[in-house]
Amino acid sequence: MNKVVKENFQGIKINDHKIPDPKLHQLVSFIKSGIRILGYICIPFSLVWATTFLVLSEVVGIIEELV
């Protein structure tokens, strides 16, 4: 099976399938984890802020899967 590897400004494609950038994925994952930890720290002080941070971490998690 022949693999066609193309590299452009959008990343690497093999047979027209985008290959995720592992470094960017890791960076977004660390950001998501930091936001999630911040959300858990806020629980005893403000449920509104805790909820806001935890929901935001889920949004970043969706972005993480798209990177």
Contacts in CASP RR format, 6 or more apart in sequence:
PFRMAT RR
TARGET T0000
AUTHOR 0000-0000-0000
METHOD contacts of the structure
MODEL  1
MNKVVKENFQGIKINDHKIPDPKLHQLVSFIKSGIRILGYICIPFSLVWA
TTFLVLSEVVGIIEELV
3 14 0 8 1.000
3 15 0 8 1.000
4 14 0 8 1.000
4 15 0 8 1.000
4 16 0 8 1.000
5 12 0 8 1.000
5 13 0 8 1.000
5 14 0 8 1.000
6 12 0 8 1.000
6 13 0 8 1.000
6 14 0 8 1.000
7 13 0 8 1.000
10 18 0 8 1.000
11 18 0 8 1.000
11 19 0 8 1.000
11 21 0 8 1.000
12 18 0 8 1.000
12 19 0 8 1.000
13 19 0 8 1.000
20 67 0 8 1.000
21 67 0 8 1.000
24 67 0 8 1.000
25 64 0 8 1.000
25 67 0 8 1.000
28 60 0 8 1.000
28 61 0 8 1.000
28 63 0 8 1.000
28 64 0 8 1.000
28 67 0 8 1.000
29 61 0 8 1.000
29 64 0 8 1.000
31 60 0 8 1.000
32 57 0 8 1.000
32 60 0 8 1.000
32 61 0 8 1.000
32 64 0 8 1.000
33 57 0 8 1.000
34 57 0 8 1.000
35 53 0 8 1.000
35 56 0 8 1.000
35 57 0 8 1.000
35 60 0 8 1.000
36 53 0 8 1.000
36 54 0 8 1.000
36 57 0 8 1.000
38 53 0 8 1.000
39 49 0 8 1.000
39 50 0 8 1.000
39 52 0 8 1.000
39 53 0 8 1.000
39 54 0 8 1.000
39 57 0 8 1.000
40 50 0 8 1.000
40 54 0 8 1.000
42 49 0 8 1.000
42 50 0 8 1.000
42 53 0 8 1.000
43 50 0 8 1.000
END
